[in-house]
Amino acid sequence: MAPRAYWKGSLKLSLVSCPVVLYPASTSVEKTRFHMINKETGNRLKQQMIDAETGDVVESDQKGRGYELKKGRYVEIEKDELEAVQIESNHTIEIDSFVPRDEIDKRYYNHPYYLAPDGKVAVDAFAVIRDAMKDEDRVALARIVLTNREHVIAIEPLGKGLLGTTLRYPYELRDEDAYFEDIKTPKITKDMVELAGHILQTKAAHFDPSKFKDEYEDALKALVRRKASGKTVKLPEPEEKPDNVVNLMDALKASLKGKAAAKRRGHGSTARRAPARRTAKKAHRSAARHRKAS
């Protein structure tokens, strides 16, 4: 049984429309979380909203939304006034265009969602849109309203359903030039680049997220278990940062040599075991011949 839908509406391609449901594709439920507690009583703390000027506690029915026009002056916006800002994408995912997947800058990708047909009646139209996208090998760009904000969403086929990923707006991205402009362009030799290339080849692999290991999360769980069982937690000694300057070429050569040595050790251990097995077999045959002669 599918979980409760996060959003319900329609997916629309020109005059073709079908009811769809949206589910978050990611979750943080499994992450270790901590609550704020009173260290003296062990009780959990409760947050309260405080008026910044009077210091009085503000109850739920007194809270509202305000936009700051200038320092300390706000215009209040009511909930029904926000709801009155009706745009078509409030309840419809309107497909605007289809673009090649590799043209989307990865920095724009934000949150992933699963899109599925809402009910049996929607399956045919949903399948038509999905399969047409598969044939054209393009990503649909559409608009959707989530948490009172309109987002651009990139939609593409995923198995029997669709994957929708909200995209950031250009004003949400920082220009990389501000961070990269001070990076110098050093003179590096071709030999260095080739050595680095060889190191890269020794680490060549395929993308396999099942091998991802959240070591910090594992350490947090171990810490909680240890504390809960009444054991003390030994703090590690602070690591000393090396202050020596390493020659880049020497470091590259040592890295490559280390990989080659590890590879040889792997083959060598097999090779060393082989003579032992051969010696054992030879001794076994010799003993058999001796018993037969006797």
C-alpha contacts under 8 A as a table, 3 or more apart, distances in Angstrom:
res1	aa1	res2	aa2	distance
3	P	23	Y	7.96
4	R	23	Y	7.78
5	A	8	K	6.86
5	A	21	V	5.93
5	A	22	L	5.76
5	A	23	Y	5.46
6	Y	21	V	7.39
6	Y	22	L	5.56
6	Y	23	Y	5.24
6	Y	24	P	6.95
7	W	21	V	5.78
7	W	22	L	5.00
7	W	23	Y	7.11
7	W	146	L	7.86
8	K	19	P	7.53
8	K	20	V	6.03
8	K	21	V	4.61
8	K	22	L	6.34
8	K	91	H	7.21
9	G	19	P	5.70
9	G	20	V	5.63
9	G	21	V	6.55
9	G	91	H	4.76
9	G	92	T	5.42
9	G	93	I	7.34
10	S	17	S	6.41
10	S	18	C	5.36
10	S	19	P	4.27
10	S	20	V	5.34
10	S	91	H	6.50
10	S	92	T	4.69
10	S	93	I	5.94
11	L	17	S	5.59
11	L	18	C	5.45
11	L	19	P	6.29
11	L	20	V	6.23
11	L	92	T	5.99
11	L	93	I	4.77
11	L	94	E	6.35
11	L	95	I	7.63
12	K	15	L	7.05
12	K	16	V	5.79
12	K	17	S	4.29
12	K	18	C	6.65
12	K	92	T	6.89
12	K	93	I	6.00
12	K	94	E	5.06
12	K	95	I	6.14
13	L	16	V	5.13
13	L	17	S	6.22
13	L	94	E	6.67
13	L	95	I	5.58
13	L	129	I	7.52
14	S	17	S	7.75
14	S	95	I	7.71
16	V	125	A	6.99
17	S	125	A	6.86
18	C	117	P	7.33
18	C	118	D	7.98
18	C	122	A	5.15
18	C	123	V	7.96
18	C	125	A	5.90
18	C	126	F	6.27
19	P	117	P	6.10
19	P	118	D	5.19
19	P	119	G	7.62
19	P	122	A	5.76
20	V	115	L	6.60
20	V	116	A	5.57
20	V	117	P	4.42
20	V	118	D	4.55
20	V	122	A	7.48
21	V	115	L	5.82
21	V	116	A	5.46
21	V	117	P	6.25
21	V	118	D	5.63
22	L	113	Y	6.37
22	L	114	Y	5.66
22	L	115	L	4.84
22	L	116	A	6.68
23	Y	113	Y	5.43
23	Y	114	Y	5.05
23	Y	115	L	6.64
24	P	27	T	7.36
24	P	112	P	6.48
24	P	113	Y	4.47
24	P	114	Y	6.26
25	A	112	P	5.36
25	A	113	Y	4.57
25	A	114	Y	5.71
26	S	111	H	7.94
26	S	112	P	6.81
26	S	113	Y	7.59
27	T	30	E	7.64
28	S	31	K	5.50
31	K	217	E	6.96
32	T	217	E	6.73
32	T	220	L	7.01
32	T	221	K	6.99
35	H	44	R	6.87
35	H	45	L	7.88
36	M	44	R	6.01
36	M	45	L	5.65
37	I	42	G	5.87
37	I	43	N	5.41
37	I	44	R	4.20
37	I	45	L	5.08
38	N	41	T	5.53
38	N	42	G	5.14
38	N	43	N	5.36
38	N	44	R	6.24
38	N	45	L	6.35
39	K	42	G	5.34
39	K	43	N	7.74
48	Q	57	V	6.71
48	Q	58	V	7.49
49	M	57	V	5.88
49	M	58	V	5.44
49	M	59	E	7.49
50	I	55	G	5.60
50	I	56	D	5.56
50	I	57	V	4.63
50	I	58	V	5.65
51	D	54	T	5.55
51	D	55	G	4.93
51	D	56	D	5.36
51	D	57	V	6.39
51	D	58	V	6.42
52	A	55	G	5.77
58	V	62	Q	6.16
58	V	63	K	6.85
59	E	62	Q	5.40
59	E	63	K	6.79
60	S	63	K	5.49
64	G	76	E	7.18
64	G	77	I	7.53
64	G	78	E	7.19
65	R	76	E	5.78
65	R	77	I	5.57
65	R	78	E	6.87
66	G	74	Y	5.44
66	G	75	V	5.27
66	G	76	E	4.24
66	G	77	I	5.72
67	Y	74	Y	5.19
67	Y	75	V	5.32
67	Y	76	E	6.55
67	Y	77	I	7.49
68	E	71	K	6.86
68	E	72	G	6.98
68	E	73	R	5.75
68	E	74	Y	4.35
68	E	75	V	6.58
69	L	73	R	5.78
69	L	74	Y	5.60
69	L	75	V	6.88
70	K	73	R	5.37
70	K	74	Y	7.30
77	I	81	E	6.56
77	I	82	L	7.15
78	E	81	E	5.16
78	E	82	L	6.54
79	K	82	L	5.20
79	K	83	E	6.39
80	D	83	E	4.92
80	D	84	A	6.14
81	E	84	A	5.02
81	E	85	V	6.92
82	L	85	V	5.49
83	E	86	Q	6.63
86	Q	90	N	6.83
87	I	90	N	5.70
88	E	91	H	6.71
88	E	92	T	6.32
89	S	92	T	4.61
89	S	93	I	5.76
89	S	94	E	6.57
89	S	143	R	5.91
89	S	144	I	4.99
89	S	145	V	5.81
89	S	150	E	7.41
90	N	144	I	6.49
90	N	145	V	5.04
90	N	150	E	7.91
91	H	144	I	7.60
91	H	145	V	7.41
92	T	143	R	8.00
92	T	144	I	6.75
93	I	142	A	6.04
93	I	143	R	5.58
93	I	144	I	5.30
94	E	142	A	5.28
94	E	143	R	5.81
94	E	144	I	7.56
95	I	140	A	6.33
95	I	141	L	5.80
95	I	142	A	4.21
95	I	143	R	7.04
96	D	140	A	7.42
96	D	141	L	5.81
96	D	142	A	5.33
96	D	143	R	7.82
97	S	140	A	5.80
97	S	141	L	5.39
97	S	142	A	7.21
98	F	138	R	5.77
98	F	139	V	5.33
98	F	140	A	4.37
98	F	141	L	6.02
99	V	103	E	7.19
99	V	138	R	5.45
99	V	139	V	5.33
99	V	140	A	6.47
99	V	141	L	7.39
100	P	103	E	5.60
100	P	104	I	7.59
100	P	137	D	7.30
100	P	138	R	4.96
100	P	139	V	6.16
101	R	104	I	5.90
101	R	137	D	7.90
101	R	138	R	6.01
101	R	139	V	5.70
102	D	105	D	7.59
104	I	108	Y	7.37
105	D	108	Y	5.80
105	D	109	Y	7.72
106	K	109	Y	5.57
107	R	173	L	7.67
108	Y	167	L	5.06
108	Y	168	R	4.86
108	Y	169	Y	7.25
108	Y	170	P	7.95
108	Y	173	L	7.69
109	Y	165	T	6.48
109	Y	166	T	6.33
109	Y	167	L	4.81
109	Y	168	R	6.45
110	N	165	T	6.40
110	N	166	T	5.29
110	N	167	L	5.28
110	N	168	R	6.26
111	H	165	T	5.44
111	H	166	T	5.36
111	H	167	L	7.61
112	P	163	L	6.95
112	P	164	G	5.77
112	P	165	T	4.24
112	P	166	T	6.54
113	Y	163	L	5.87
113	Y	164	G	5.01
113	Y	165	T	5.97
114	Y	161	G	7.28
114	Y	162	L	6.02
114	Y	163	L	4.93
114	Y	164	G	6.10
115	L	161	G	6.15
115	L	162	L	4.96
115	L	163	L	5.97
115	L	164	G	6.60
116	A	161	G	5.55
116	A	162	L	6.65
117	P	120	K	7.60
117	P	122	A	5.50
117	P	123	V	5.68
117	P	126	F	6.15
118	D	121	V	7.86
118	D	122	A	6.03
118	D	123	V	7.76
119	G	122	A	5.71
119	G	123	V	7.07
120	K	123	V	5.42
121	V	124	D	7.09
122	A	125	A	5.79
122	A	126	F	6.03
123	V	126	F	5.07
123	V	127	A	6.00
124	D	127	A	5.20
124	D	128	V	6.28
125	A	128	V	5.12
125	A	129	I	6.39
126	F	129	I	5.36
126	F	130	R	6.14
127	A	130	R	5.01
127	A	131	D	5.88
128	V	131	D	5.38
128	V	132	A	6.04
129	I	132	A	5.28
129	I	133	M	6.33
130	R	133	M	5.28
130	R	134	K	6.41
130	R	156	E	7.69
130	R	157	P	5.83
130	R	161	G	7.34
130	R	162	L	6.99
131	D	134	K	4.89
131	D	135	D	6.26
131	D	157	P	7.71
132	A	135	D	5.18
132	A	136	E	6.30
133	M	136	E	5.20
133	M	137	D	5.83
133	M	138	R	5.94
133	M	139	V	7.17
133	M	140	A	7.84
133	M	156	E	7.07
133	M	157	P	6.87
134	K	137	D	5.07
134	K	138	R	7.27
134	K	156	E	7.98
134	K	157	P	6.37
138	R	156	E	7.34
139	V	154	A	6.26
139	V	155	I	5.67
139	V	156	E	5.15
140	A	154	A	5.55
140	A	155	I	4.95
140	A	156	E	6.47
141	L	152	V	6.76
141	L	153	I	5.76
141	L	154	A	4.76
141	L	155	I	6.42
142	A	152	V	5.67
142	A	153	I	5.26
142	A	154	A	6.51
142	A	155	I	7.59
143	R	150	E	6.72
143	R	151	H	5.64
143	R	152	V	4.61
143	R	153	I	5.83
144	I	150	E	5.53
144	I	151	H	5.32
144	I	152	V	6.43
144	I	153	I	6.79
145	V	148	N	6.14
145	V	149	R	5.25
145	V	150	E	4.16
145	V	151	H	6.00
146	L	149	R	5.40
146	L	150	E	6.34
146	L	151	H	7.15
151	H	166	T	6.29
151	H	167	L	6.83
151	H	168	R	7.66
152	V	166	T	5.79
152	V	167	L	5.45
152	V	168	R	7.41
152	V	169	Y	7.82
153	I	164	G	6.07
153	I	165	T	5.37
153	I	166	T	4.17
153	I	167	L	5.63
154	A	164	G	5.41
154	A	165	T	5.15
154	A	166	T	6.22
154	A	167	L	6.92
155	I	162	L	6.53
155	I	163	L	5.56
155	I	164	G	4.30
155	I	165	T	6.51
156	E	162	L	5.57
156	E	163	L	5.35
156	E	164	G	6.57
157	P	160	K	7.55
157	P	161	G	6.15
157	P	162	L	4.45
157	P	163	L	6.08
158	L	161	G	5.30
158	L	162	L	4.91
158	L	163	L	5.70
159	G	162	L	7.35
168	R	172	E	6.14
168	R	173	L	7.36
169	Y	172	E	5.40
169	Y	173	L	7.18
170	P	173	L	5.50
171	Y	174	R	7.61
175	D	178	A	6.17
175	D	179	Y	7.84
176	E	179	Y	5.40
176	E	180	F	6.12
177	D	180	F	5.05
177	D	181	E	5.33
178	A	181	E	5.91
179	Y	182	D	7.17
180	F	183	I	5.44
188	I	192	M	6.79
188	I	193	V	7.65
189	T	192	M	5.42
189	T	193	V	6.79
190	K	193	V	5.20
190	K	194	E	6.19
191	D	194	E	5.09
191	D	195	L	6.11
192	M	195	L	5.14
192	M	196	A	6.18
192	M	249	M	6.31
192	M	252	L	7.30
193	V	196	A	5.07
193	V	197	G	6.08
194	E	197	G	4.86
194	E	198	H	6.31
195	L	198	H	5.12
195	L	199	I	6.46
195	L	252	L	6.34
195	L	253	K	7.12
195	L	256	L	7.44
196	A	199	I	5.08
196	A	200	L	6.25
196	A	252	L	6.53
197	G	200	L	4.99
197	G	201	Q	6.29
198	H	201	Q	5.04
198	H	202	T	6.51
198	H	256	L	7.31
199	I	202	T	5.23
199	I	203	K	6.72
199	I	255	S	7.23
199	I	256	L	5.84
199	I	259	K	7.93
200	L	203	K	5.23
200	L	204	A	6.24
201	Q	204	A	5.00
202	T	259	K	7.35
208	D	211	K	5.91
208	D	212	F	7.65
209	P	212	F	5.23
214	D	217	E	5.36
214	D	218	D	6.41
215	E	218	D	5.04
215	E	219	A	6.11
216	Y	219	A	4.99
216	Y	220	L	6.16
217	E	220	L	5.04
217	E	221	K	6.33
218	D	221	K	5.21
218	D	222	A	6.24
219	A	222	A	5.04
219	A	223	L	6.08
220	L	223	L	5.01
220	L	224	V	6.26
221	K	224	V	5.16
221	K	225	R	6.21
222	A	225	R	5.13
222	A	226	R	6.09
223	L	226	R	5.16
223	L	227	K	6.16
223	L	233	V	7.46
224	V	227	K	5.21
224	V	228	A	5.95
225	R	228	A	5.12
225	R	229	S	6.21
226	R	229	S	5.32
226	R	230	G	6.57
226	R	231	K	5.41
226	R	232	T	7.22
226	R	233	V	7.24
227	K	230	G	5.19
227	K	231	K	5.56
227	K	232	T	6.66
227	K	233	V	7.20
228	A	231	K	7.55
246	V	250	D	7.58
246	V	251	A	6.82
247	N	250	D	5.32
247	N	251	A	6.16
248	L	251	A	5.06
248	L	252	L	6.22
249	M	252	L	5.13
249	M	253	K	6.22
250	D	253	K	5.15
250	D	254	A	6.04
251	A	254	A	5.09
251	A	255	S	6.06
252	L	255	S	5.12
252	L	256	L	6.27
253	K	256	L	5.19
253	K	257	K	6.02
254	A	257	K	4.97
254	A	258	G	5.98
255	S	258	G	5.16
255	S	259	K	6.43
256	L	259	K	5.21
256	L	260	A	6.30
257	K	260	A	5.09
257	K	261	A	6.06
258	G	261	A	5.14
258	G	262	A	6.17
259	K	262	A	5.19
259	K	263	K	6.25
260	A	263	K	5.05
260	A	264	R	6.18
261	A	264	R	5.01
261	A	265	R	6.08
262	A	265	R	5.06
262	A	266	G	6.32
263	K	266	G	5.15
263	K	267	H	6.46
264	R	267	H	5.08
264	R	268	G	5.68
265	R	268	G	4.80
265	R	269	S	5.98
266	G	269	S	5.58
266	G	270	T	6.82
267	H	270	T	5.31
267	H	271	A	6.22
268	G	271	A	4.85
268	G	272	R	5.92
269	S	272	R	5.10
269	S	273	R	6.21
270	T	273	R	5.21
270	T	274	A	6.36
271	A	274	A	5.22
271	A	275	P	7.27
272	R	275	P	6.12
272	R	276	A	7.16
273	R	276	A	5.35
273	R	277	R	6.44
274	A	277	R	5.17
274	A	278	R	6.23
275	P	278	R	4.89
275	P	279	T	5.99
276	A	279	T	5.06
276	A	280	A	6.18
277	R	280	A	5.10
277	R	281	K	6.21
278	R	281	K	5.11
278	R	282	K	6.11
279	T	282	K	5.04
279	T	283	A	6.16
280	A	283	A	5.16
280	A	284	H	6.15
281	K	284	H	5.00
281	K	285	R	6.23
282	K	285	R	5.19
282	K	286	S	6.18
283	A	286	S	5.01
283	A	287	A	6.14
284	H	287	A	5.20
284	H	288	A	6.24
285	R	288	A	5.04
285	R	289	R	6.25
286	S	289	R	5.18
286	S	290	H	6.24
287	A	290	H	5.04
287	A	291	R	6.24
288	A	291	R	5.17
288	A	292	K	6.23
289	R	292	K	5.05
289	R	293	A	6.19
290	H	293	A	5.16
290	H	294	S	6.25
291	R	294	S	5.14
